[in-house]
Amino acid sequence: MFKKILIANRGEIACRVIKTCRKMGINTVAVYSDADRNAMHVEMADEAVHIGESPSAKSYLLIDRIVQACKDTGAEAVHPGYGFLSENRKFQEALAKAKIVFIGPDAHAIEAMGDKITSKKLAKEAGVSTVPGYMGIIKDVKEAKKIAKEVGYPVMLKASAGGGGKGMRIARNEGEVQEGFERSQSEAKSSFGDDRMFIEKYIEQPRHIEIQVIADRRGNTLYLNERECSIQRRHQKVIEEAPSPFLDEKTRKAMGEQAVALSKAVKYVSAGTVEFIVDTKRNFYFLEMNTRLQVEHPVTELITGLDLVELMIRVAYGEKLPIKQKDVKINGWALESRVYAEDPYRNFLPSTGRLVRYIPPAEDKNVRVDTGVQEGGEISVFYDPMIAKLCTWGKTRKEATAHMRDALDAYYIRGVSHNIPFLASVLGKKKFEDGKLSTNFIAEEYPDGFSDKDLPAKDPSILVAVAALVHSAYANRAAGISGQIHGHGRKVPSEWVVATRDEGKMETHPAAVLPEQTDMGAGVIGARVKVGKKTLEIASGWTLGAPLFVAEVDGEPVIIQIDRRGSGYRLFHSGAQMDVSVFTAREAELARLMPHKPPPDLSKYLLSPMPGLLVSLAVKEGQTVKAGETLAVVEAMKMENVLKAERDGVVKKIRQDPGASLAVDQMILEFA
């Protein structure tokens, strides 16, 4: 077996590969950029080599530096992870020339499947179902409009070298082809250095279902069942699961056999994924093949018991697959939620910064956390904003979902915005619970974007009771301070008023912490809290200052995150957030008299909704603009975001020039 492997990647996937290498007794080499000098994957590896500046184009995408790092450290093989150079033919060839093993397919398969146009032609020849469309290269917008009309709207505009949702747009009319083609082409050139585009028919209400394949060098190719990846936003997967709640055994077998046929047609070796779109009648069409490990591979591992990274390493070394197709089973159900540093309340814009507090849920047989960050680490502007892949397993889909809800409640992240409230909301949608999924799920369930109204608290009385109990505990500690005059000690009331504010309006909830408490052993205390006419039995081992309130409320498990905020608290549960103040009755009376200060009016300014680069301005000072008109383009995380006018107006002053680096809420221009 290999003695030393270099991981040509960063973040959670680099850490994931290192874990398997440790298990196999293989030494590891990490590579890192300036921004990743103190990153978790650098700390975990046995050795680490600096390969360049922070931008990936000056570090993780430099083939010669990674090859040199292999030579300098004596690494016999390279695992590319996903993204970066994982599907780069020239990288595989450079390694082969240096007699270093690439843990993945050969250059022929990478090239054939990496180009979406070529791959569709090969799929058709191999007898794989394909989507109708135009497979030639489209030279300009004029030709794109003509082809789109011939194929029939809606169509999908796609970059030939695309991936990860970049360089893709749905167009439902000629106007959308005009704007979408230009934006997609620009993104493709920026992300892949290749702006070739093609067009295919867009399937309405499609499901995105993919087949995991694994193949050795001895002609053995297997399919490891499917993953349902239909819940997507901007073509980026959000929640994945295995198996699919939609497929029957007949369709699963047919899709698996076609995936194997395509893999054999290109003499594929290693782990790969054949992606399909599936319509409402279970007709399926080839989408693309990813010649690498997928982000969502853990759900396949959880239901099959296989370690895909280990199989990739063994196959690359020349070993035969240890299993046959008949050995591949489906055991239970697995889900994966992608936890990102992004703000779901601001159209999911990336959130960069330092992880001031970071406490992931505890891992066990039902919970797995694949992450590449730790407390004090930084979410950089230079790379993908993924924090972790949170995975859960259960005997049934319902059980796996319940574990996911609890794990999301226990995931404590501070310092950057994150999408956990949104993930919790998705899990609570009836369509998700019923398994009625499509790639339109998010657009249909959140037509106006994500907001607090998507997160009604299941039972507000639970949060009120916990707030009162926690405040009572803090008050009792404060009352026990030493040095008090005998007979004049501070007394703590049992009755409280828990107050919330919404746009200045104060809402109050009376709560009484009943005096009797029970020591239940193992550090657990039983308490009773009366909220209105309802009395809740709470058993918890919570201690003062702990960020997680883990308890049983009326016999049901509950996890609530608690932050102290001045004289009040911020509580998080099931994705919902509640800011409360806890008063005595007299304090509540006085609080009602406090004036409300409205937020400042920012409607006269165009503010940058994210940290990023101001790519272009479409207006000048003194220009009259109409609602919906493009004002500027801001690039963040390799994605171009078009900022449009919300209403008619006149541009008074330009505050930033193209090329400027923008912070969140930085002023770009001012209206008269």
Secondary structure, DSSP 8 states (H G I E B T S, - for coil): --SEEEE---HHHHHHHHHHHHHHT-EEEEEEEGGGTT-HHHHHSSEEEEEE-SSGGGTTT-HHHHHHHHHHHT--EEE--SSTTTT-HHHHHHHHHTT-EESS--HHHHHHHHSHHHHHHHHHHTT--B--EE-S---SHHHHHHHHHHH-SSEEEEEEEEETTEEEEEESSHHHHHHHHHHHHHHHHHHHS---EEEEE--SS-EEEEEEEEE-TTS-EEEEEEEEEEEEETTEEEEEEES-SS--HHHHHHHHHHHHHHHHHTT--EEEEEEEEE-TTS-EEEEEEE-S--TTHHHHHHHH---HHHHHHHHHHT---S--GGG----SEEEEEEEESEEGGGTTEE--EE-SEEE----BTTEEEEES--TT-EE-TTS--EEEEEEEEESSHHHHHHHHHHHHHH-EEESS--SHHHHHHHHHSHHHHTT---TTHHHHH-TT---GGG---S-HHHHHHHHHHHHHHHHHHHHT-TT--TT------SEEEEEEEETTEEEEEEEEE-S--EE-STT-EEEEEEETTEEEEEEE---TT-SEEEEEETTEEEEEEEEEETTEEEEEETTEEEEEEEE-HHHHHHHTTS--------TTEEE-SSSEEEEEE---TT-EE-TT-EEEEEEETTEEEEEE-SS-EEEEEE---TT-EE-TT-EEEEE-
